Amino acid sequence: MTTATPRAAQATLPARGGKPHWLRAFGPGLITGASDDDPSGIATYSQAGAQLGFSISWTMVLAYPLMAAVQEISARIGRTSGRGLAANIRRYYPKWVVQLVVGLLFVANTINIGSDLGAMGEAVGLLIGGPVLVYALAFGVLCAALQILMQYARYVSILKWLALSLFGYFATLAMVKVPWGAVVHGIFVPTVTADAKFWSTIVAVLGTTISPYLFFWQASQEVEEIEAVPERQALIHKPRQATAAIGRIRLDTYVGMAFSNLVALAIIITTAATLHASGIHNVDTAAQAAESLKPLAGHLAFALFALGIISTGLLAVPVLAGSTAYAVAETRGWPIGLGRLPQHAKAFYATIAIATMLGAALNFSPVSPIRALYWSAVINGLVAVPVMIVMMLLSGDSKIMGKFGITGPLRAMGWIATLIMAAAAVALVVTSFMA
């Protein structure tokens, strides 16, 4: 990336202003973790709780160290090299590798955007009535416009505040009668079966928590932070910044991922204690989960759940579209960055708009949103493992990381996460054929 444009330079000003100090301490990790609980993720966790009850809760304990390690590795690649994941893959691997990975990422992210926008439109329809498709389209236009027209630092501040809306799911949980003994058992005593539905749920949960778009987004956001703060440079060029930078990344990432997993666990417990306990075992969308809660947990719980769908969508859709644009632009060698003025990164911003509006358009097609989301999860599952393998290879390459290559327990955890993702996908295929 070249030197910062006026928009990127302006982005440093609000960071030193009146924003609460505790909020300034967090950045890419918090936003990445919160965006992981998007409407599609809410649907996945709701389905898991409704279908399997508290017995699936242990997956959140398993997923936390894995997703935290993978996200820290992706962030450190960006902060150390000064380049995003796609740019590093393009630089050191054959062209077809990055084109295949980014092509699949584009398809999966676009479908995910469509599913999220559709869920947001349905949530508004549940709350106030009216044309669901128009709401979905309006949210798409709003999300794209905010990314294109708003200054980077102000935009990031909005995303951070939106992350706080996820506390609404803890409030929803507080309104539900929960048998906490069963919850504790479900969290600390893993239940495993050979049933294909069980493994499809495991893969869906892992694929939701450990998703490729999150890797690309957090790595690229670390590069954005370098551009936005003049004194920051890639660690490979300024090794003296390493101690503070790596410490910040670790705190930011582990807090962000913990927040993400606690919200997911709250959703699983809520739906297990209400829907599963009442014999409702199939939930196809986040909006359906919210609607099902209304007679079981009351109007306020329903409203909080529905409002959470809208706010998490406003957070996640820009991350999905942004990660797509970063990956495509890095692959093509285009000017990149939300810190740039639109006229200085036309193709980058055009990709954001195209991915968002294509996603919105899917809601007007005859394609079933549920079926589309399923295929999005399948593609994400296919993409995640090779991307994680390449990412692990990048993280240990001295040409990219210098003396800051990922080693020790963090590297081991990264490879364990990769193997578990691969094993879960294989188990799904095997059990599907046996069913």
Buried (B, 14 or more C-beta within 10 A) or exposed (E): BEEBBEBBBBBBEBBEEEBEEEBBEBBBBBBBBBBBBBBBBBBBBBBBBBBBBBBBBBBBBBBBBBBBBBBBBBBBBBBBBBBBBBBBBBBBBEEEBBBEBBBBBBBBBBBBBBBBBBBBBBBBBBBEEEEBBEBBBBBBEBBBEBBBEBBBBEBBBBBBEBBEBBBBBEBBBEBBEBEEEBBEBBBEEEBEEEEBBBBBBBBBBBBBBBBBBBBBBBBBBBBBBBBBBEEBBBBBEBBEBBEEBBEBBBBBBBBBBBBBBBBBBBBBBBBBBBBBBEEBBEBBBBBBBBBBBBEBBBEEBBBBBBBBBBBBBBBBBBBBBBBBBBBBBBBBEBBBBBBBBBEBBEBBBBBBBBBBBBBBBBBEEEEEBEEBBBEBBBBBBBBBBBBBBBBBEBBBBEEBBBEBBBEEEBBEBBEBBBEBBBEBBEBBEEBEEEE
